[in-house]
Amino acid sequence: MTLVWKPGYSFDSDASTYIDAVETADGQALETGVRVAINDFVLGCKQDEIWDAIKASCILAGARTLDGALVPLVGTAPTNNNFASGDYDRETGIACGSTKYLDSNRADNEDGIDNHHLSVYCGTAYPTATQGLAGAFTTTTVSATRLYRSSSSLYSQSRRNGGAFVVASVSGQPLGLYGISRSSSLGHTTRVYGADYISNFASASNTTLNIYISGINNNGTAAPHNGSDKIAFYSIGESLDLAALDTRVSNLITAIGAAIP
């Protein structure tokens, strides 16, 4: 179905399908501005040629209910572990906590060793404690794909056999997109604070474990992201342009916030 409510504006079929599913889960319609924000995001990702690389994703904002927020934009729906309706904010996402995480139901090895990305968008300021935002690993040094913070630095691993890449020293507690993308065996890109950081850590292997969001899958045991921030979006899939994704997701979350009364 294509939704049209003003001259010259029609809805992309993928956006329309997603909006219909969210509204069914919510039991009521979304605001026009929220619908437009979602549609513009999908169209923008297609224009930037990053849409097809997204294989599993949720917009964890905009929907009227937690059930609606957990409707997948792309791929399989995540399994909710301990998030309750009170943990959800329509503008900033789902609140992290010591027992709360999402199982994306997408295994790390569903994307090629040298062809993958993982991103989360923090809708509120990142906390100061040691935390894991997303990922999975079989041991601390082998088959690791994860984003996490230790002390004052952000770390990333991308199919890494060995220590993590120290991305940057944290100045303040910024919100925004945190992502990794690997398109080569020679290294990977990490995006945070609106900038790209390049590692020269070679790939080794990936794991059959599912990627967790707002936590890390530690060899089958959840290590939840015990922070005070909120996550408003995630995506998993093939390698892509993180700067383009950053712009599209940031515009999406801003537009959703502006559209909600």
Secondary structure, 3 states (H helix, E strand, C coil): CCCEEECCEECCHHHHHHHHHHHHHHCCCCCHHHHHHHHHHHHHHHHCCCHHHEEEEEECCCCCCHHHHCCCCECCCCEEECCCHHHEECCCEEECECCEEEEEEEEHHHCCCCCEEEEEEECCCCCCCCEEEEEEECCCCCCEEEEEEECCEEEEEEEECCCCEEEEECCCCCCEEEEEEEEECCEEEEEECCEEEECCCCECCCCCCEEEECEEEECCEEEECCCCCEEEEEEEECCCCHHHHHHHHHHHHHHHHHHCC
